[in-house]
Amino acid sequence: RMKKLIKTVNNLTRRHEILACLRDNNIPLEEKQEALRAKNSHGVTALFWAVRRRVDHTLLEEMVEIGGEILVRETNTYGENILHCAAFCGSPTRVFQILGDVGGKEALLAK
């Protein structure tokens, strides 16, 4: 079940399925958090993919709300956090506001 959930949250081509999973009360919060924090071989989480692919702000807010500060402060294998990714991708100001509200400010100070 966890593998399917991880695959779903990382497959951003089906945004409606991701939102359905994240809003599903039958899936424990801990499982949702684990799926969102799962990394690929380059240390990239679903949140990195979401920012790179410029997903709808509603989905981004849901991911951050469930994943929390830990998700926002995660780094990839190159030591880059989600704010690096957002800056590199030219994300709009709203993305930085969403990330900043849930630990992004601390991520700026993280090594």
C-alpha positions as a Python dict, from the first residue, in 0.01 Angstrom:
ca = {
    (1, 'R'): (0, 0, 0),
    (2, 'M'): (284, 238, 85),
    (3, 'K'): (454, 185, -252),
    (4, 'K'): (128, 271, -428),
    (5, 'L'): (84, 583, -215),
    (6, 'I'): (442, 697, -283),
    (7, 'K'): (392, 639, -654),
    (8, 'T'): (66, 836, -649),
    (9, 'V'): (209, 1143, -472),
    (10, 'N'): (508, 1148, -705),
    (11, 'N'): (303, 1110, -1022),
    (12, 'L'): (206, 1473, -1066),
    (13, 'T'): (36, 1411, -1398),
    (14, 'R'): (-273, 1299, -1207),
    (15, 'R'): (-322, 1585, -965),
    (16, 'H'): (-680, 1483, -884),
    (17, 'E'): (-554, 1143, -760),
    (18, 'I'): (-292, 1304, -539),
    (19, 'L'): (-545, 1538, -382),
    (20, 'A'): (-782, 1247, -330),
    (21, 'C'): (-508, 1051, -149),
    (22, 'L'): (-402, 1347, 61),
    (23, 'R'): (-763, 1417, 160),
    (24, 'D'): (-855, 1051, 221),
    (25, 'N'): (-939, 1012, 591),
    (26, 'N'): (-889, 635, 565),
    (27, 'I'): (-516, 683, 506),
    (28, 'P'): (-336, 761, 833),
    (29, 'L'): (-151, 1093, 850),
    (30, 'E'): (177, 914, 921),
    (31, 'E'): (149, 719, 595),
    (32, 'K'): (78, 1034, 398),
    (33, 'Q'): (380, 1202, 557),
    (34, 'E'): (601, 903, 484),
    (35, 'A'): (491, 902, 120),
    (36, 'L'): (554, 1275, 81),
    (37, 'R'): (898, 1247, 241),
    (38, 'A'): (1008, 948, 32),
    (39, 'K'): (1309, 1034, -183),
    (40, 'N'): (1427, 900, -514),
    (41, 'S'): (1793, 816, -584),
    (42, 'H'): (1875, 1188, -616),
    (43, 'G'): (1710, 1277, -286),
    (44, 'V'): (1413, 1439, -455),
    (45, 'T'): (1075, 1434, -281),
    (46, 'A'): (728, 1486, -425),
    (47, 'L'): (745, 1849, -310),
    (48, 'F'): (1053, 1908, -527),
    (49, 'W'): (865, 1764, -825),
    (50, 'A'): (559, 1973, -744),
    (51, 'V'): (760, 2295, -741),
    (52, 'R'): (953, 2201, -1056),
    (53, 'R'): (633, 2126, -1244),
    (54, 'R'): (456, 2437, -1114),
    (55, 'V'): (159, 2256, -969),
    (56, 'D'): (-155, 2431, -857),
    (57, 'H'): (-107, 2622, -530),
    (58, 'T'): (-389, 2424, -369),
    (59, 'L'): (-195, 2100, -416),
    (60, 'L'): (126, 2259, -294),
    (61, 'E'): (-51, 2389, 18),
    (62, 'E'): (-196, 2042, 89),
    (63, 'M'): (146, 1879, 52),
    (64, 'V'): (313, 2131, 282),
    (65, 'E'): (33, 2115, 538),
    (66, 'I'): (61, 1737, 563),
    (67, 'G'): (439, 1712, 525),
    (68, 'G'): (511, 1999, 761),
    (69, 'E'): (838, 2174, 830),
    (70, 'I'): (1037, 1853, 793),
    (71, 'L'): (926, 1820, 431),
    (72, 'V'): (1015, 2182, 355),
    (73, 'R'): (1362, 2146, 513),
    (74, 'E'): (1452, 1824, 329),
    (75, 'T'): (1753, 1845, 99),
    (76, 'N'): (1845, 1649, -209),
    (77, 'T'): (2178, 1468, -257),
    (78, 'Y'): (2336, 1798, -368),
    (79, 'G'): (2240, 1974, -45),
    (80, 'E'): (1972, 2185, -210),
    (81, 'N'): (1645, 2243, -28),
    (82, 'I'): (1306, 2327, -172),
    (83, 'L'): (1378, 2701, -169),
    (84, 'H'): (1679, 2645, -394),
    (85, 'C'): (1454, 2448, -626),
    (86, 'A'): (1186, 2718, -623),
    (87, 'A'): (1439, 2991, -700),
    (88, 'F'): (1604, 2788, -976),
    (89, 'C'): (1266, 2717, -1135),
    (90, 'G'): (1155, 3080, -1120),
    (91, 'S'): (859, 3005, -898),
    (92, 'P'): (605, 3279, -833),
    (93, 'T'): (602, 3471, -505),
    (94, 'R'): (305, 3270, -378),
    (95, 'V'): (516, 2951, -375),
    (96, 'F'): (775, 3121, -152),
    (97, 'Q'): (497, 3243, 77),
    (98, 'I'): (358, 2890, 112),
    (99, 'L'): (702, 2742, 180),
    (100, 'G'): (804, 3025, 411),
    (101, 'D'): (496, 2985, 628),
    (102, 'V'): (592, 2625, 710),
    (103, 'G'): (965, 2627, 779),
    (104, 'G'): (1105, 2783, 469),
    (105, 'K'): (1260, 3066, 666),
    (106, 'E'): (1452, 2814, 875),
    (107, 'A'): (1553, 2630, 558),
    (108, 'L'): (1732, 2945, 446),
    (109, 'L'): (1954, 2921, 754),
    (110, 'A'): (2005, 2545, 731),
    (111, 'K'): (2341, 2422, 622),
}
